């Protein structure tokens, strides 16, 4: 069809180029139709070859035809009566987009929804298992594991009511725990989770947990668990669990009613017992020292009688082996407890002057100002004794006081400069006073001896003078 159309279109063009005669030549052309000139035949042959080339080029692949240049495709007319497309169901991503969460892919939304449903199921399951602890008479290690799981879920959920419920469950479980359960690893995990709830990063959760702890956690039970060896035989686990419970006790006795309950329940002995057991662990010693200082005001004699002063001196001697980041705070607490018990010692420890001077020399460059103040106060209290003042002077306390005054960081504090100046003067003055006292005592003794001799001499003179008068009288 295409070839025939191209051939017939080319023939009129050739006849127009050849030119026909007028009306008279129509008959002649009809007569001469059988004869064709050689030029016309050549033109006709050329037109046929061109037509065949166009036909072959139209049969080539589209990739080759597109290389010749861009072609304009005709627009298709869309009918108005086209059937409507079926609407797809709305995905969760669309619901989240409508709620304001834009840009999340569908797979991520599905995974988040699945994770949320899994977390809810896990929370409900752990709650049911933990509530079963309330119905038992004795709680073993398995029950403490269930309490730990619920505390973990409550901590992750960041819900205040769940945090309060978890603290309440721990209090009930600890009060019913068997001795074997307390000495298990499950008790250590539960104590760690409860301490985390009491120090929750969210303020609302932290306040709810502390409020519930004041109602359902017994500070005496916590201290008894520490003394019973919570965590078992593993040393690191045991002392970490003890440190966690001691931190919880320190948070709870911030209220006056809890502090008075601890005093009335003989809690000071429990604290000292825990200090004796774990005094070699810096964290345990620090917590016991802080609890002792909270109980100490107006009860210094009771603190000394319980043995806190001896524990403080022992821990103070170990402080040289502690890390530098902890040494300043630990030394400050030990020095304060030791000086609090100093008037009530049966026999004053002879190592205290050396401990105070060595500690000041060691921590003066990096310790906080409070630590240096506590050590200077301890030196002043020790220097009040005439027997300790010469030893302090021999240990170089006046030079240390001058070093504190000349230090750029410490010398800028007026109160600290005053304490350092007093620490410089008092040992020297006490030493001079002791020396003068000894010399005065020797002088008085010599004077008494001289006076006794003089008192005897006049009597002899009088007797001798009386004899001549008697002779004269006689």
C-alpha positions as CSV (number, residue, x, y, z in Angstrom):
1,X,0.0,0.0,0.0
2,X,2.8,2.5,0.8
3,X,4.8,1.6,-2.2
4,X,1.9,2.1,-4.5
5,X,1.1,5.5,-3.0
6,X,4.6,6.8,-3.3
7,X,4.9,5.7,-7.0
8,X,1.6,7.4,-8.0
9,X,2.6,10.5,-6.2
10,X,5.9,10.7,-8.0
11,X,4.4,10.4,-11.5
12,X,2.5,13.7,-11.6
13,X,5.7,15.4,-10.4
14,X,7.6,14.0,-13.4
15,X,4.9,14.9,-15.8
16,X,4.8,18.4,-14.5
17,X,8.6,18.8,-14.9
18,X,8.4,17.4,-18.5
19,X,5.7,19.8,-19.4
20,X,2.6,18.8,-21.5
21,X,1.3,20.7,-24.5
22,X,-1.9,22.6,-24.6
23,X,-5.4,21.3,-25.3
24,X,-4.3,20.4,-28.8
25,X,-1.6,18.2,-27.4
26,X,-3.9,16.0,-25.3
27,X,-4.7,13.9,-28.3
28,X,-1.1,13.8,-29.3
29,X,-0.1,12.7,-25.9
30,X,-2.7,10.0,-26.0
31,X,-1.2,8.8,-29.2
32,X,2.3,9.0,-28.0
33,X,1.5,7.4,-24.6
34,X,3.2,4.2,-25.7
35,X,6.6,6.0,-26.2
36,X,8.6,7.4,-23.2
37,X,11.8,9.5,-23.5
38,X,15.0,8.2,-22.0
39,X,15.2,11.1,-19.5
40,X,11.7,10.3,-18.2
41,X,12.6,6.6,-17.8
42,X,15.7,7.5,-15.8
43,X,13.7,9.8,-13.5
44,X,11.0,7.1,-13.0
45,X,13.7,4.6,-12.1
46,X,15.2,7.0,-9.6
47,X,11.8,7.6,-8.0
48,X,11.3,3.9,-7.6
49,X,14.6,3.4,-5.8
50,X,13.8,6.3,-3.5
51,X,10.4,4.7,-2.7
52,X,12.0,1.4,-1.9
53,X,14.5,3.1,0.4
54,X,11.7,4.8,2.3
55,X,9.9,1.5,2.7
56,X,13.1,-0.2,4.0
57,X,13.9,2.7,6.4
58,X,10.4,2.4,7.9
59,X,11.0,-1.2,8.7
60,X,14.2,-0.6,10.8
61,X,14.1,-0.9,14.6
62,X,13.0,2.0,16.6
63,X,16.4,2.5,18.3
64,X,18.0,3.2,14.9
65,X,15.2,5.5,13.8
66,X,15.4,7.5,17.1
67,X,19.1,8.1,16.4
68,X,18.2,10.3,13.5
69,X,16.5,12.8,15.8
70,X,13.7,13.2,18.3
71,X,10.2,12.5,16.9
72,X,7.0,14.0,18.1
73,X,4.5,11.5,19.2
74,X,0.8,12.3,18.8
75,X,-1.1,12.8,22.1
76,X,-3.7,10.3,22.9
77,X,-7.1,11.6,23.7
78,X,-8.4,10.3,27.0
79,X,-12.0,9.5,27.1
80,X,-14.1,11.1,29.8
81,X,-16.0,7.9,30.2
82,X,-12.8,6.1,31.4
83,X,-13.5,3.7,34.3
84,X,-12.2,5.0,37.7
85,X,-9.1,3.3,39.1
86,X,-9.7,1.2,42.2
87,X,-8.4,2.9,45.4
88,X,-5.7,1.1,47.3
89,X,-6.1,0.5,51.0
90,X,-4.4,3.1,53.2
91,X,-1.1,2.0,54.6
92,X,0.1,2.7,58.2
93,X,2.5,5.3,56.8
94,X,-0.4,7.3,55.5
95,X,-2.0,7.3,58.9
96,X,1.3,8.4,60.5
97,X,1.6,11.1,57.8
98,X,-1.9,12.3,58.7
99,X,-0.9,12.3,62.4
100,X,2.2,14.4,61.7
101,X,4.9,11.7,61.4
102,X,6.2,12.4,57.8
103,X,9.0,10.7,56.0
104,X,9.0,7.3,57.5
105,X,9.1,4.4,55.1
106,X,6.4,1.8,55.3
107,X,8.7,-1.0,56.4
108,X,10.1,1.1,59.2
109,X,6.6,2.0,60.4
110,X,5.6,-1.6,60.3
111,X,8.7,-2.7,62.3
112,X,8.1,0.1,64.9
113,X,4.5,-1.0,65.3
114,X,5.5,-4.6,65.7
115,X,8.2,-3.7,68.2
116,X,5.7,-1.6,70.2
117,X,3.2,-4.5,70.3
118,X,6.0,-6.9,71.4
119,X,7.1,-4.5,74.1
120,X,3.5,-4.2,75.4
121,X,3.1,-7.9,75.4
122,X,6.4,-8.3,77.2
123,X,5.4,-5.7,79.8
124,X,2.1,-7.4,80.5
125,X,3.8,-10.8,80.8
126,X,6.5,-9.6,83.2
127,X,3.8,-7.8,85.2
128,X,1.8,-10.9,85.6
129,X,4.9,-12.9,86.6
130,X,6.0,-10.2,89.1
131,X,2.6,-10.0,90.7
132,X,2.7,-13.7,91.4
133,X,5.5,-12.8,93.9
134,X,3.0,-11.0,96.0
135,X,1.0,-14.2,96.5
136,X,4.0,-16.3,97.7
137,X,5.3,-16.6,101.3
138,X,9.0,-16.9,100.4
139,X,10.7,-15.4,97.4
140,X,13.5,-17.3,95.8
141,X,16.0,-16.3,93.1
142,X,13.5,-17.1,90.4
143,X,11.0,-14.6,91.9
144,X,13.8,-11.9,92.1
145,X,14.5,-12.6,88.4
146,X,10.8,-11.8,87.6
147,X,11.0,-8.6,89.6
148,X,14.2,-7.6,87.8
149,X,12.5,-8.1,84.4
150,X,9.6,-6.0,85.4
151,X,11.9,-3.2,86.7
152,X,13.8,-3.3,83.4
153,X,10.5,-2.9,81.4
154,X,9.4,-0.1,83.6
155,X,12.7,1.7,83.2
156,X,12.5,1.4,79.4
157,X,8.9,2.5,79.3
158,X,9.6,5.8,81.1
159,X,6.2,5.7,82.7
160,X,6.0,7.1,86.3
161,X,3.3,4.7,87.4
162,X,5.2,1.7,86.2
163,X,8.4,2.9,87.9
164,X,6.5,3.3,91.2
165,X,4.9,-0.2,90.8
166,X,8.3,-1.7,90.2
167,X,9.8,-0.2,93.3
168,X,6.8,-1.4,95.4
169,X,7.3,-5.0,94.0
170,X,11.0,-4.9,94.9
171,X,10.2,-3.9,98.4
172,X,7.8,-6.7,98.9
173,X,10.1,-9.2,97.3
174,X,13.1,-8.2,99.4
175,X,11.0,-8.5,102.6
176,X,10.0,-12.1,101.6
177,X,13.4,-13.1,100.1
178,X,15.0,-16.2,101.5
179,X,18.7,-16.1,102.6
180,X,19.7,-18.1,99.6
181,X,17.8,-15.7,97.4
182,X,19.5,-12.7,98.9
183,X,22.9,-14.2,98.3
184,X,22.1,-15.0,94.6
185,X,23.0,-13.1,91.5
186,X,19.3,-12.3,90.9
187,X,19.3,-10.2,94.1
188,X,22.3,-8.2,92.8
189,X,20.5,-7.6,89.5
190,X,17.3,-6.5,91.2
191,X,19.2,-4.1,93.5
192,X,20.9,-2.6,90.4
193,X,17.6,-2.0,88.6
194,X,16.0,-0.4,91.7
195,X,18.9,2.0,92.2
196,X,18.6,2.9,88.5
197,X,14.8,3.6,89.0
198,X,15.6,5.8,92.0
199,X,18.1,7.7,89.8
200,X,16.0,7.7,86.6
201,X,17.0,10.3,84.0
202,X,13.3,11.4,83.7
203,X,12.3,13.7,86.5
204,X,8.7,12.5,86.7
205,X,9.8,8.8,86.9
206,X,12.5,9.6,89.5
207,X,10.0,11.5,91.7
208,X,7.4,8.7,91.5
209,X,10.0,6.0,92.3
210,X,11.3,7.9,95.3
211,X,7.8,8.6,96.6
212,X,7.0,4.9,96.4
213,X,10.3,3.9,97.9
214,X,9.6,6.1,101.0
215,X,6.4,4.1,101.5
216,X,7.4,0.6,100.7
217,X,11.2,0.3,101.1
218,X,12.6,-0.3,104.6
219,X,16.1,1.1,105.1
220,X,16.8,-1.5,107.8
221,X,16.0,-4.3,105.5
222,X,18.3,-2.9,102.9
223,X,21.2,-2.6,105.4
224,X,20.5,-6.2,106.6
225,X,20.7,-7.5,103.1
226,X,24.1,-5.8,102.7
227,X,25.4,-7.4,105.9
228,X,24.0,-10.8,104.8
229,X,26.2,-10.8,101.7
230,X,23.9,-9.8,98.9
231,X,25.2,-11.0,95.5
232,X,26.9,-14.2,96.7
233,X,30.5,-15.2,96.8
234,X,31.6,-13.3,93.7
235,X,33.4,-10.4,95.2
236,X,32.9,-7.9,92.4
237,X,29.1,-8.7,92.1
238,X,28.7,-8.6,95.9
239,X,30.3,-5.3,96.6
240,X,28.7,-3.7,93.6
241,X,25.3,-4.8,94.9
242,X,26.2,-3.6,98.4
243,X,27.2,-0.2,96.9
244,X,23.8,0.0,95.1
245,X,21.8,-0.7,98.2
246,X,23.8,1.8,100.2
247,X,23.2,4.4,97.6
248,X,19.4,3.7,97.9
249,X,19.6,4.0,101.7
250,X,21.4,7.4,101.4
251,X,18.7,8.6,99.0
252,X,15.9,7.4,101.4
253,X,17.3,9.0,104.6
254,X,17.2,12.4,103.0
255,X,13.8,12.6,104.7
256,X,13.9,13.3,108.4
257,X,11.4,10.5,109.3
258,X,13.5,7.9,107.5
259,X,16.7,9.2,109.3
260,X,15.0,8.9,112.7
261,X,13.8,5.4,111.9
262,X,17.3,4.4,111.0
263,X,18.6,5.8,114.3
264,X,15.9,4.2,116.3
265,X,16.4,0.8,114.6
266,X,20.1,0.6,115.5
267,X,21.0,1.3,111.9
268,X,24.4,2.8,112.9
269,X,25.7,-0.6,113.9
270,X,24.6,-2.1,110.6
271,X,26.4,0.7,108.7
272,X,29.6,0.1,110.7
273,X,29.3,-3.6,110.1
274,X,29.0,-3.1,106.4
275,X,32.0,-0.7,106.6
276,X,34.1,-3.3,108.4
277,X,33.2,-5.9,105.7
278,X,33.8,-3.8,102.6
279,X,36.1,-1.1,103.8
280,X,38.7,-2.2,101.3
281,X,36.3,-1.3,98.4
282,X,36.4,2.5,97.7
283,X,32.7,2.7,96.7
284,X,31.5,0.9,99.8
285,X,33.7,2.9,102.1
286,X,32.5,6.1,100.6
287,X,28.8,5.3,101.0
288,X,29.3,4.1,104.6
289,X,31.2,7.2,105.5
290,X,28.5,9.4,104.0
291,X,25.8,7.6,105.9
292,X,27.8,7.9,109.1
293,X,28.2,11.7,108.7
294,X,24.4,12.0,108.1
295,X,23.8,10.2,111.4
296,X,26.6,11.9,113.3
297,X,25.2,15.4,114.3
298,X,24.6,15.5,118.0
299,X,25.5,11.7,118.2
300,X,29.3,11.8,118.1
301,X,29.8,9.7,121.2
302,X,27.5,7.0,119.8
303,X,29.3,7.1,116.5
304,X,32.6,6.6,118.2
305,X,31.3,3.9,120.4
306,X,30.0,2.0,117.4
307,X,33.5,1.8,115.9
308,X,33.1,4.3,113.1
309,X,36.3,6.2,114.1
310,X,38.4,3.1,113.8
311,X,36.9,2.2,110.4
312,X,37.6,5.8,109.2
313,X,41.3,5.6,110.3
314,X,41.7,2.2,108.6
315,X,40.1,3.4,105.4
316,X,42.2,6.6,105.5
317,X,45.4,4.5,105.6
318,X,44.2,2.6,102.5
319,X,43.4,5.8,100.6
320,X,46.9,6.1,99.3
321,X,46.2,3.2,97.0
322,X,43.0,4.6,95.6
323,X,42.7,6.3,92.2
324,X,43.4,10.1,92.2
325,X,39.9,10.9,91.0
326,X,38.4,9.3,94.1
327,X,41.1,10.1,96.6
328,X,40.1,13.7,97.4
329,X,36.5,12.9,98.2
330,X,37.3,9.8,100.2
331,X,40.1,11.5,102.2
332,X,37.7,14.4,103.0
333,X,35.1,12.0,104.4
334,X,37.5,9.9,106.4
335,X,39.2,13.0,107.9
336,X,35.8,14.4,109.0
337,X,34.7,11.1,110.7
338,X,38.1,10.7,112.4
339,X,38.1,14.2,113.8
340,X,34.4,13.8,114.9
341,X,35.4,10.8,117.0
342,X,38.8,12.2,118.1
343,X,37.6,13.5,121.6
344,X,35.9,10.1,122.3
345,X,38.8,7.7,121.4
346,X,39.9,5.7,124.4
347,X,43.5,6.0,123.0
348,X,44.2,8.5,120.3
349,X,45.7,6.9,117.2
350,X,49.3,7.9,116.9
351,X,49.1,7.7,113.1
352,X,46.7,10.7,112.7
353,X,49.3,13.5,112.4
354,X,51.2,11.7,109.7
355,X,48.0,10.8,107.8
356,X,46.9,14.4,107.8
357,X,50.2,15.9,106.7
358,X,50.8,13.2,104.0
359,X,47.3,13.5,102.7
360,X,47.5,17.3,102.4
361,X,50.8,17.0,100.6
362,X,49.4,14.4,98.1
363,X,46.1,16.0,97.2
364,X,46.9,19.7,97.5
365,X,47.5,20.1,93.7
366,X,44.3,18.5,92.4
367,X,41.8,18.0,95.2
368,X,38.7,20.2,95.6
369,X,38.8,23.1,98.0
370,X,36.5,21.2,100.5
371,X,39.0,18.4,100.8
372,X,41.9,20.9,101.6
373,X,39.6,22.7,104.1
374,X,38.8,19.4,105.9
375,X,42.5,18.5,106.1
376,X,43.5,21.9,107.5
377,X,40.8,21.7,110.1
378,X,42.1,18.2,111.1
379,X,45.6,19.6,111.4
380,X,44.4,22.5,113.6
381,X,42.5,20.1,115.8
382,X,45.5,17.8,116.2
383,X,47.8,20.8,116.8
384,X,45.7,21.8,119.8
385,X,47.3,18.9,121.6
386,X,50.7,19.9,123.0
387,X,52.1,16.4,122.3
388,X,51.1,16.4,118.6
389,X,52.3,19.9,117.8
390,X,56.0,19.1,117.8
391,X,55.4,16.1,115.5
392,X,53.4,18.2,113.1
393,X,56.2,20.8,113.0
394,X,58.7,18.0,112.2
395,X,56.4,16.6,109.5
396,X,56.6,20.0,107.6
397,X,53.1,21.3,108.3
398,X,54.2,25.0,108.3
399,X,55.7,24.6,104.9
400,X,52.5,22.9,103.6
401,X,50.5,25.8,105.0
402,X,52.7,28.3,103.2
403,X,52.3,26.2,100.0
404,X,48.5,26.5,100.3
405,X,48.7,30.3,100.7
406,X,51.1,30.7,97.7
407,X,49.0,28.4,95.4
408,X,47.1,30.3,92.7
409,X,44.0,28.1,92.9
410,X,43.8,27.7,96.7
411,X,45.2,31.1,97.7
412,X,42.3,32.9,96.1
413,X,39.9,31.6,98.8
414,X,39.9,34.0,101.8
415,X,38.6,31.4,104.3
416,X,41.2,28.9,103.1
417,X,44.0,31.4,103.4
418,X,42.9,32.1,107.0
419,X,42.9,28.4,107.9
420,X,46.3,27.9,106.3
421,X,47.7,30.9,108.2
422,X,46.4,29.4,111.4
423,X,47.8,26.0,110.5
424,X,51.2,27.7,110.0
425,X,51.1,29.4,113.4
426,X,49.5,26.9,115.7
427,X,52.1,24.1,115.6
428,X,54.9,26.5,116.1
429,X,53.2,28.3,118.9
430,X,52.3,25.1,120.6
431,X,55.9,23.8,120.3
432,X,57.3,27.1,121.8
433,X,54.7,26.9,124.5
434,X,55.7,23.4,125.4
435,X,59.3,24.3,125.4
436,X,58.7,27.3,127.6
437,X,56.6,25.2,129.9
438,X,59.4,22.7,130.3
439,X,62.0,25.5,130.9
440,X,59.6,27.2,133.3
441,X,59.1,24.0,135.1
442,X,62.9,23.5,135.4
443,X,63.3,27.1,136.6
444,X,60.6,26.8,139.1
445,X,62.2,23.7,140.5
446,X,65.5,25.4,140.7
447,X,63.9,28.4,142.3
448,X,62.2,26.2,144.9
449,X,65.5,24.5,145.7
450,X,67.2,27.9,146.1
451,X,64.3,29.2,148.3
452,X,64.5,26.1,150.5
453,X,68.2,26.7,151.0
454,X,67.6,30.4,151.8
455,X,64.9,29.5,154.2
456,X,67.2,27.2,156.1
457,X,70.1,29.7,156.2
458,X,68.3,32.5,158.2
459,X,67.4,30.0,160.9
460,X,70.9,29.0,161.3
461,X,72.0,32.7,161.4
462,X,69.4,33.5,164.0
463,X,70.5,30.6,166.1
464,X,74.1,31.7,165.9
465,X,73.2,35.3,166.6
466,X,71.2,34.2,169.5
467,X,74.0,32.5,171.2
468,X,76.1,35.7,171.8
469,X,73.1,37.5,173.0
470,X,72.5,34.8,175.4
471,X,76.0,34.9,176.6
472,X,75.7,38.6,176.9
473,X,72.5,38.2,178.8
474,X,74.0,35.5,180.9
